[in-house]
Amino acid sequence: MTKTRCAWVGESQIYIDYHDEEWGRPLHDDRKLFEMLILEGAQAGLSWITVLNKRESYRVAFDHFDPAKIARYDEAKVAELMNNPGIIRNRLKIQAAITNAKLFLEITQHETFDHFLWKYVKHTPIVGHWQRIEDAPVSTPLSDQISMDLKKMGFKFVGSTIIYSFMQAVGMVNDHTTDCFVYQQMR
């Protein structure tokens, strides 16, 4: 029996796997949340498939998204990353990952990153009821608020659209279309 998926998935196996196993499923692991924040920022101006295809290279290049290691990256490491064809070689995005790692560590001195983020949705995913993915918003007043709060703290590449995409990815928002098998599972 063929599963009905969100229309954006298409035929690419990497997209199918990402959709079926990750996108919109509540994520509570601090390191994985940090990874998704960095990858969503890296996507800015690009397609998500570009990032997915480079994800494994990112994991190697960025020390498996260990924020303590990334926070210590120096100019030599930035130069190394700028020469790595396996990642998106954008200096501002690389430097944002370093800045964001430092701020992540500041937050986690007081609470988990999971708790910090999920309290915005009262620890319960917001469920969209979209018949078509085009009906889902690209940002909301809540993503505006989270973006503004993160920017005040000094985070980079955390605009409202990036944050809403992040919220969708980590399951803070369930924006699977109502005909999608994952939407049904998540209810």
Summary of the structure (lengths in Angstrom):
residues: 187
radius of gyration: 16.4
end to end distance: 20.9
largest distance: 52.5
contacts: 537
relative contact order: 0.18
helix: 59%
strand: 2%
